[in-house]
Amino acid sequence: MSVALCLSALGGAVLAALPGPAFTLSWTHSVEKTEWREDWRIEGGRLVLTEAHVRGTGAGMEPPAESRLADGWWVWVPTVPPLERLVLAASSFTPDHELCAGGDCRLLHGWIDGPVPSPLEIKPCP
C-alpha cells in the first residue's frame, strides 16, 4: 500500500493527494522575511517532523542550542510529537507556502490547481 499526503480545506474534501511518505514544507516568516523549512515523514499514519531549517534568527525563530550552521541554514531536529495533521493559515503578508513531495516542488496553489483555502489541512491520506 503506497502512502500519500492529502491537502484539504479544514474538515472538507480532499483537494489533492501527493506522493509520500516524505515532504518538505517551506515559507517566509511574516516579520523577519526569512525562509523557514521543515522536513516531514509519514510514519504510522502520523506526521513526524524530522528536521527544521531557518536562514536567520529573530521574532520567535531563534534556533535552539543544539542547532548547527550548514550552508547558511541553522539546522536541528525538533522535539515535536507525531501529529495527526498540520493546519496552515494564509497570510497576506507573505508568499504562499511551498511544498515539495515526490521530487516535485510547487507553491500550495500549484498542487491544488486553484486558490488555497485558509485554513488548509495537511495530513496522511486515509
C-alpha positions in Angstrom: 0.0 0.0 0.0 1.5 3.4 -1.0 1.5 6.3 1.4 0.1 9.6 0.2 -0.3 13.1 1.7 -3.7 14.8 1.4 -4.4 18.5 1.2 -7.9 19.7 2.1 -10.0 22.5 3.3 -10.3 22.1 7.1 -12.8 19.3 7.6 -13.6 19.3 3.9 -13.0 17.2 0.8 -9.5 16.3 -0.3 -8.2 18.8 -2.8 -5.1 16.9 -3.8 -3.2 13.7 -2.9 0.6 14.0 -3.2 3.1 11.2 -3.3 4.6 10.2 0.1 6.0 9.3 2.5 8.3 12.3 2.8 7.7 16.0 2.1 9.3 19.4 2.8 7.2 22.5 3.7 8.8 26.0 3.4 7.6 29.5 3.9 8.7 33.1 4.6 8.5 34.4 8.1 6.0 37.3 8.1 8.1 39.6 10.3 11.7 38.7 9.6 11.1 37.9 5.9 13.4 34.9 6.3 12.9 31.4 4.9 11.9 28.6 7.2 11.9 24.9 6.1 10.7 21.7 7.7 11.2 18.1 6.6 8.4 15.7 7.4 7.7 12.0 7.1 4.5 9.9 7.3 5.1 7.2 9.8 2.4 5.0 11.4 -0.3 7.2 9.9 1.0 10.4 11.5 3.3 13.3 10.5 6.8 13.2 12.0 8.9 16.3 11.9 12.4 15.1 11.1 14.4 18.3 10.7 13.9 22.1 10.7 16.0 24.8 8.9 15.9 28.5 9.2 18.1 31.1 7.4 18.2 33.6 10.2 17.1 34.5 13.7 14.7 36.8 15.5 11.0 37.3 16.2 10.2 33.8 17.5 12.5 31.9 15.2 15.6 31.5 17.3 17.3 28.2 16.6 17.9 26.0 19.7 21.3 25.5 21.3 21.7 22.1 19.6 21.3 23.5 16.1 24.2 23.7 13.7 25.0 26.1 10.9 25.2 24.4 7.5 25.3 26.2 4.1 23.7 29.4 5.6 20.9 27.5 7.4 20.5 26.8 11.1 19.5 23.1 11.2 18.2 21.0 14.0 15.9 18.0 14.9 12.9 19.4 16.8 11.3 17.5 19.7 7.7 17.5 18.4 5.5 14.5 18.9 4.0 12.9 15.8 0.9 14.8 14.6 -2.3 13.8 13.0 -2.3 16.9 10.8 -0.9 20.3 10.1 -3.2 23.3 9.7 -1.9 26.2 7.7 -3.4 29.7 7.6 -2.7 32.0 4.7 -1.2 35.4 5.4 -1.5 38.5 3.2 2.0 39.5 4.5 3.9 36.5 3.0 4.0 34.5 -0.2 2.3 31.1 -0.5 3.9 28.1 1.3 5.9 25.8 -0.9 5.5 22.1 -0.6 8.0 19.5 -2.1 6.8 15.9 -2.4 7.9 13.1 -4.7 10.7 15.1 -6.2 8.4 18.0 -7.2 8.3 21.4 -5.6 5.3 23.7 -6.0 3.6 26.6 -4.2 0.5 25.2 -2.5 -1.9 26.7 -5.1 0.0 24.7 -7.7 -0.8 21.4 -6.0 -4.5 22.1 -5.7 -4.9 23.9 -9.1 -6.7 26.9 -7.6 -6.9 29.2 -4.7 -5.6 27.9 -1.4 -8.4 27.7 1.3 -7.5 29.1 4.7 -7.1 27.2 6.8 -5.6 24.3 4.8 -5.1 20.9 6.3 -2.2 18.6 5.5 -2.4 15.0 6.7 -1.8 11.4 5.7 -4.4 10.2 3.3 -6.8 7.6 4.8 
